Amino acid sequence: MKIKEKGDIQNIYQLDGRVPIAKAIPFGLQHVLAMFVANITPIMLIGGVAMYNGVAFTSADVARLVQVAMLIAGLGTLIQLFPIWRIGAKLPVVIGLSFTFLPAMIALASQDYGLLVGAVLIGGLVEGILGLTAKYWRRFITPIVSGSVVMTIGFSLLSTGATYFASSSAYPMGSWQNLLVGFITFLSCLLIYSFAKGFWKQLYILFGLIIGYLVSLCFNMVDFASMGNTIQELGIISFPNFFKYTPKFEIGAIISVSLVFLVSTAETIGDTTAICNSGLNRDISEREVSGALSCDGFVSSLAGVFFGCPPVTSFSQNVGLVAMTKVVNRFTIMWGAFILIIAGLFPPIGAFFATLPECVLGGCSIIMFGAIIASGISMLSKCQMNTRNTLIIATSFCLGIGVTQAPGFFDHMPSLIGDIFSSNPVAGVFVISLILSLVLPKDKNENKEDNHKENNESPKMIEGNENIENKEENENQTSFSDDLSQK
């Protein structure tokens, strides 16, 4: 007879272990609220211009895709938490629809949604295979590259947080009502984090969102009419339609989307590395990089061909939440994945979450996005700040971020290059820092230190690492139901 593992609230700071369900659910809900609006916004923008076989999408078509986006985010997060074979990082990674793909997806959807589905199918397979073969190229992603990418992810989200802070559907951007609600939410988060005790302290984002939501009700910022429209179109329970959109293949679309998947690969490496550094206080392993990328790629590919869902990837918002709270427990975040799945099957739940005003979310987001930058600084601080590394950081930031702030920089270049680099600083910083780290010669002292580490690595340590990898492989081969059976 199996003895149930007793839940302990202190396990929220451990990757594995049970947490009392009543205390685990709020932490899972906190992760959902941190990413919910950002998860459904891309699909709404894509659906607004989408055509399929010459017919424009209806509001019901868009609403169904929103439900699919929530369902896939929940299922993909479960696979990241509890891997299937080598697919999944076994880390507290939350995935969802990414703004990285938005320009390419809008361009294809406006022509024919089948082109989008076909390109996502192939592009996802490219990233998935890239993940499974990570052991052959992982060594090229040095700490200086990873740290630069993580910092850039934080920088790229700052404008999003500021925009949310000043926005709502009820008032113009920058109105005093929006700013007041955003500031009250922000202040609530700070006060709760500063004065709350125990595990309540780590729920400061959730409580801040609740307080901000209640305040926004006083300013009539919450649009409950949209909930009624969603229920009217989809009903109380809604199941996704399979194979509604037939894939269509065009070489130009496949190449452009596959390149964006490579950019998403850099973001996923940065996100998962930041989780390990800030939440687990260690470097990421090759197996974790491989699992995270293969999950993003294969889930995107399957979700696209089965449900017509745009690509999914790791969510930086949740990385910032992990960095601030240090809550990394997989059992706890699993409940957030369950909430997303339920919201994807029951439209009223998802519609209620969607009523969260932008300024409320912005009041919390600016803290989380800043935490990502802090994680990047911490990662770079562990690298030697010699001339070579300083040059890599300075050049990659100056060019990678700088070109996104210079309108017209890519006007006389191929449109594909502009689509990738003009609005996504992560892509530029990743490519430049990677090239420089491979091309620039290392300092003599740095080479000596690397050789010293290699020469002093004992056989016992190597054997220990092999045992750990074998143990991880056995655990990854355990079925998903076995991972959950401990409940």
C-alpha positions in Angstrom: 0.0 0.0 0.0 1.4 3.4 -1.0 1.9 5.9 1.8 1.0 9.4 0.6 3.7 11.9 0.9 2.9 14.6 3.4 2.7 18.1 2.0 5.1 20.8 3.4 4.7 24.4 2.6 8.5 24.8 2.6 8.7 22.6 -0.5 7.6 25.6 -2.5 11.3 26.5 -2.6 12.2 23.0 -3.8 11.9 21.6 -7.3 10.2 18.4 -6.1 8.0 17.5 -3.2 4.4 17.9 -2.2 2.8 21.1 -1.0 -0.6 21.3 0.7 -3.1 21.7 -2.1 -5.0 24.6 -0.5 -1.7 26.5 -0.4 -0.4 25.2 -3.8 -3.4 26.5 -5.8 -2.9 30.2 -5.0 0.7 30.0 -6.2 -0.5 28.3 -9.4 -3.1 30.9 -9.9 -0.5 33.6 -9.4 1.4 32.3 -12.4 -1.7 32.1 -14.5 -2.7 35.7 -13.8 0.9 36.9 -14.5 0.7 35.6 -18.1 -3.0 35.4 -19.0 -3.5 38.6 -20.8 -0.2 38.3 -22.7 -1.1 34.8 -23.7 -4.4 35.6 -25.4 -3.5 39.0 -26.9 -1.4 37.6 -29.8 -4.2 35.3 -30.9 -6.7 38.2 -30.8 -4.5 40.3 -33.0 -3.9 37.5 -35.4 -7.6 36.6 -35.6 -8.5 40.2 -36.3 -6.8 40.0 -39.8 -7.0 36.2 -40.5 -8.5 34.8 -43.6 -9.1 31.1 -44.5 -10.0 30.1 -48.0 -10.9 33.7 -48.8 -13.3 34.1 -45.8 -12.5 36.4 -42.9 -12.5 35.0 -39.4 -15.7 35.6 -37.4 -15.7 36.6 -33.7 -16.6 33.0 -32.9 -13.5 31.7 -34.8 -11.3 34.1 -32.8 -13.0 33.1 -29.5 -12.3 29.4 -30.2 -8.7 30.1 -30.9 -8.4 32.0 -27.6 -9.8 28.9 -25.9 -7.2 26.7 -27.8 -4.4 29.1 -26.7 -5.3 28.6 -23.0 -5.6 24.8 -23.4 -2.3 24.4 -25.2 -0.5 26.7 -22.7 -1.7 24.4 -19.9 -0.9 21.1 -21.6 2.6 22.4 -22.7 3.3 23.6 -19.2 2.5 20.2 -17.8 5.0 18.6 -20.3 7.7 21.1 -19.3 7.0 20.2 -15.6 6.7 16.4 -16.1 8.6 15.4 -19.2 7.5 12.8 -21.7 10.7 10.9 -22.7 13.2 13.7 -23.5 10.6 16.3 -24.2 10.2 18.7 -21.3 12.7 20.5 -19.1 11.5 19.2 -15.7 11.7 22.9 -14.6 9.0 25.4 -13.5 8.6 26.7 -17.0 5.2 28.2 -18.1 4.6 28.4 -21.8 2.2 30.4 -23.9 1.8 32.3 -27.1 4.7 34.6 -27.9 4.8 38.1 -29.3 8.1 37.1 -31.0 6.1 35.3 -33.7 3.4 38.0 -34.1 4.7 39.9 -37.2 5.2 36.7 -39.2 1.9 35.2 -38.0 -0.1 38.3 -38.9 1.5 38.4 -42.4 0.7 34.8 -43.1 -2.8 34.8 -41.5 -3.8 37.8 -43.5 -3.1 35.8 -46.7 -4.4 32.4 -45.6 -4.5 30.8 -42.2 -3.5 27.5 -43.8 -0.1 29.0 -44.6 0.4 29.9 -40.9 -0.5 26.3 -39.9 1.9 24.8 -42.5 4.8 27.0 -41.5 4.3 26.4 -37.8 4.2 22.7 -38.4 7.6 22.7 -40.1 9.2 25.4 -37.9 8.2 23.6 -34.7 9.8 20.4 -36.0 13.0 22.4 -36.6 13.1 23.7 -33.1 12.2 20.3 -31.6 15.0 18.5 -33.5 17.3 21.3 -32.5 16.4 20.6 -28.9 17.0 16.9 -29.2 20.5 17.5 -30.6 21.4 20.2 -28.0 24.4 18.2 -26.9 26.2 18.9 -30.1 25.9 22.7 -30.0 25.1 23.6 -26.3 28.8 24.3 -25.6 28.7 27.3 -27.9 26.1 29.1 -25.7 28.6 30.5 -23.2 27.6 32.2 -19.9 28.4 35.6 -21.4 25.9 34.9 -24.2 23.2 33.5 -21.9 23.6 36.5 -19.4 23.4 39.0 -22.3 20.2 37.4 -23.7 18.5 37.2 -20.2 19.2 40.9 -19.6 17.9 41.8 -23.1 14.7 39.8 -22.5 14.1 42.0 -19.4 14.9 45.2 -21.3 12.6 44.2 -24.2 9.7 43.8 -21.7 10.1 47.2 -20.0 8.0 49.1 -22.6 5.3 46.4 -22.4 5.1 46.8 -18.6 5.0 50.6 -18.9 2.3 50.5 -21.6 0.2 48.2 -19.5 0.7 50.4 -16.5 -0.9 53.4 -18.3 -3.6 51.5 -20.2 -7.2 50.2 -19.9 -10.2 49.7 -22.2 -12.2 52.4 -20.3 -9.8 55.4 -20.4 -7.2 56.8 -22.9 -3.6 55.7 -22.4 -1.9 57.8 -19.7 -5.1 59.0 -18.1 -4.9 59.7 -14.3 -7.4 56.9 -13.7 -5.2 54.3 -15.3 -2.0 55.6 -13.6 -3.8 55.7 -10.2 -5.0 52.1 -10.5 -1.6 50.9 -11.7 0.2 52.7 -8.9 -2.2 51.3 -6.2 -1.5 47.8 -7.6 2.2 48.4 -7.6 2.2 49.9 -4.1 0.0 46.9 -2.8 2.6 44.5 -4.2 5.5 46.3 -2.4 3.7 46.6 0.9 2.6 42.9 0.9 6.1 41.8 0.0 7.6 44.0 2.7 5.3 43.2 5.6 3.7 39.9 5.0 5.1 36.8 6.8 5.6 33.2 5.8 4.3 31.9 2.5 1.9 34.8 2.3 4.9 37.0 1.4 5.4 35.1 -1.8 1.8 35.6 -2.9 2.3 39.4 -3.2 1.7 39.4 -6.9 -1.7 37.6 -6.5 -2.8 39.9 -3.7 -1.7 42.9 -5.6 -3.7 41.8 -8.6 -6.8 41.2 -6.4 -6.5 44.7 -4.8 -5.9 46.3 -8.1 -8.9 44.5 -9.6 -11.2 45.7 -6.8 -10.0 49.3 -7.3 -10.5 49.1 -11.0 -14.2 48.1 -10.4 -14.7 51.5 -8.8 -13.5 53.2 -12.0 -15.7 50.9 -14.2 -12.7 49.5 -16.0 -13.9 45.9 -16.0 -15.9 45.0 -19.0 -18.3 42.2 -18.0 -20.2 42.5 -21.3 -17.3 40.7 -23.0 -17.9 37.7 -20.7 -21.5 37.5 -21.9 -20.5 37.7 -25.5 -18.0 34.8 -25.1 -20.5 32.6 -23.3 -23.1 33.4 -26.0 -20.7 32.4 -28.8 -19.1 29.3 -27.1 -21.4 28.2 -24.4 -20.5 27.0 -20.9 -18.3 24.2 -22.1 -16.3 24.3 -25.4 -14.1 21.6 -26.9 -11.6 22.4 -29.6 -12.2 21.5 -33.2 -9.6 19.1 -34.7 -8.0 19.7 -38.1 -10.2 22.7 -38.9 -7.5 24.4 -40.8 -5.7 22.4 -43.5 -1.9 23.1 -43.6 -0.6 24.8 -46.8 3.1 24.9 -47.5 5.0 27.7 -49.1 8.8 27.8 -49.1 9.0 31.5 -48.3 6.6 31.2 -45.3 8.4 28.1 -44.0 11.8 29.8 -44.1 10.7 33.0 -42.4 8.8 31.2 -39.6 11.7 28.7 -39.1 14.1 31.6 -38.6 11.8 33.1 -36.0 11.7 29.8 -34.3 15.5 30.0 -34.0 15.1 33.4 -32.3 12.6 31.8 -30.0 15.2 29.2 -29.2 17.5 31.9 -27.9 14.7 33.3 -25.7 13.9 29.9 -24.3 17.5 29.2 -23.5 17.6 32.6 -21.7 14.4 32.0 -19.8 15.3 28.6 -18.6 18.8 29.6 -17.7 17.4 32.5 -15.7 15.1 30.1 -13.8 18.0 27.9 -12.9 20.2 30.8 -11.8 17.6 32.8 -9.9 15.3 30.1 -8.6 17.6 27.1 -8.2 20.9 28.8 -7.7 22.7 26.7 -10.2 23.6 26.5 -13.9 21.2 24.9 -16.4 22.1 21.4 -17.6 22.4 20.2 -21.2 19.4 17.9 -20.6 17.2 20.7 -19.4 18.1 22.9 -22.4 17.3 20.0 -24.7 14.0 19.2 -23.0 12.8 22.8 -22.9 13.5 23.4 -26.6 12.1 20.1 -27.8 8.9 20.8 -25.8 8.4 24.3 -27.3 9.0 23.0 -30.8 7.0 19.8 -30.8 4.1 21.2 -28.8 4.0 24.2 -31.3 4.0 21.8 -34.2 1.3 19.5 -32.9 -0.9 22.3 -31.6 -0.7 24.0 -35.0 -1.7 21.0 -37.1 -4.3 19.7 -34.7 -5.9 22.9 -33.5 -4.6 25.8 -35.6 -2.8 27.3 -32.7 0.1 29.8 -33.3 3.5 28.9 -31.8 4.1 28.7 -28.0 7.3 29.3 -26.1 8.4 29.9 -22.5 7.0 33.0 -20.8 9.4 35.6 -19.5 6.7 37.0 -17.2 6.8 33.8 -15.2 10.5 33.8 -15.2 10.4 37.2 -13.4 7.9 35.8 -11.0 10.2 32.9 -10.1 13.1 35.3 -9.7 11.1 37.5 -7.2 9.4 34.7 -5.2 11.9 31.8 -5.5 8.9 29.5 -5.8 10.1 26.7 -8.1 8.0 23.7 -6.9 6.7 21.7 -9.9 3.7 20.4 -8.0 2.6 23.9 -7.1 2.9 25.3 -10.7 1.1 22.2 -12.0 -2.1 23.6 -10.5 -1.6 26.7 -12.6 -1.4 24.4 -15.7 -4.6 22.8 -14.6 -6.3 26.2 -14.2 -5.3 27.0 -17.8 -6.7 23.7 -19.1 -9.9 24.3 -17.3 -10.1 27.8 -18.6 -9.6 26.4 -22.1 -12.5 24.0 -21.7 -14.9 26.3 -19.8 -15.1 29.7 -21.6 -16.7 31.6 -18.7 -13.6 31.1 -16.6 -11.2 32.3 -19.3 -13.5 35.2 -20.1 -13.4 36.3 -16.4 -9.6 36.2 -16.4 -9.6 38.2 -19.6 -11.5 41.1 -17.8 -8.3 41.9 -15.9 -7.5 45.6 -16.8 -4.1 46.2 -18.4 -3.2 48.8 -15.7 -3.7 46.3 -13.0 -1.4 43.8 -14.7 1.1 46.6 -15.4 1.3 47.5 -11.7 2.7 44.0 -11.1 4.6 43.4 -14.4 7.1 46.2 -14.0 8.4 44.5 -10.9 8.7 41.1 -12.6 10.3 42.4 -15.7 12.9 44.3 -13.6 13.6 41.0 -11.8 14.6 39.4 -15.2 17.1 42.2 -15.7 18.5 41.6 -12.2 18.9 37.9 -13.0 20.9 38.8 -16.1 23.1 41.1 -14.1 23.7 38.3 -11.6 24.6 35.9 -14.4 27.0 38.4 -16.0 28.6 39.2 -12.7 29.8 35.6 -12.5 31.8 36.1 -15.8 35.2 37.6 -15.8 34.8 41.3 -16.7 37.9 41.3 -18.8 38.4 43.3 -22.1 37.0 40.4 -24.2 33.8 39.9 -22.3 33.2 43.6 -21.9 33.5 44.0 -25.6 31.0 41.3 -26.2 28.5 42.8 -23.9 29.0 46.3 -25.1 28.8 45.5 -28.8 25.8 43.1 -28.6 23.8 45.6 -26.5 24.7 48.6 -28.6 23.8 46.9 -31.9 21.2 44.4 -30.9 19.1 46.9 -28.9 20.2 50.0 -30.7 18.9 49.0 -34.1 15.4 48.4 -32.7 15.3 52.1 -31.6 16.4 53.5 -35.0 13.4 53.7 -37.4 14.4 53.0 -41.0 17.6 51.1 -40.2 16.5 48.1 -42.2 14.6 49.9 -45.0 17.2 49.0 -47.6 17.7 45.4 -46.5 15.7 42.3 -47.3 12.3 42.4 -45.5 13.1 39.1 -43.8 16.0 40.6 -42.0 14.0 43.6 -40.9 11.1 41.4 -39.7 13.5 39.4 -37.4 15.8 42.1 -36.0 14.0 45.5 -36.3 11.5 44.8 -33.4 13.2 42.0 -31.4 16.4 43.0 -29.6 16.8 39.5 -28.2 17.5 38.2 -31.7 20.2 40.8 -32.4 21.9 40.4 -29.0 21.9 36.7 -29.3 23.4 36.6 -32.8 26.0 39.2 -32.1 27.1 37.9 -28.7 27.3 34.4 -30.1 29.4 35.4 -33.1 31.8 37.5 -31.0 32.2 34.8 -28.3 33.2 32.3 -31.0 35.5 34.7 -33.0 37.2 36.8 -30.3 40.3 35.1 -28.8 40.3 34.4 -25.1 42.7 36.2 -22.8 45.7 34.1 -21.8 44.5 34.1 -18.1 41.1 32.9 -19.2 42.6 30.0 -21.2 44.8 29.1 -18.3 41.8 29.0 -15.9 39.8 26.8 -18.4 42.7 24.4 -18.7 43.2 24.3 -14.9 39.5 23.4 -14.5 39.7 20.6 -17.1 42.9 19.1 -15.6 41.6 19.1 -12.1 38.2 17.5 -12.9 38.4 14.2 -11.2 37.2 10.9 -12.6 34.9 10.6 -9.6 33.2 13.8 -10.5 32.7 12.7 -14.1 31.3 9.4 -12.9 29.0 11.3 -10.5 27.7 13.4 -13.4 27.1 10.3 -15.5 25.1 8.8 -12.6 23.0 12.0 -12.3 22.3 12.0 -16.0 21.3 8.3 -15.9 19.0 9.0 -13.0 17.4 11.9 -14.8 16.9 9.8 -17.9 15.1 7.1 -15.9 12.9 9.7 -14.2 12.1 11.3 -17.6 10.9 8.0 -18.9 8.4 7.7 -16.1 4.9 8.2 -17.4 3.0 11.4 -16.8 0.4 9.6 -14.7 3.1 8.3 -12.4 4.3 11.8 -11.8 0.8 12.8 -10.7 -0.1 9.6 -8.8 1.5 10.9 -5.7 -1.4 13.2 -5.2 
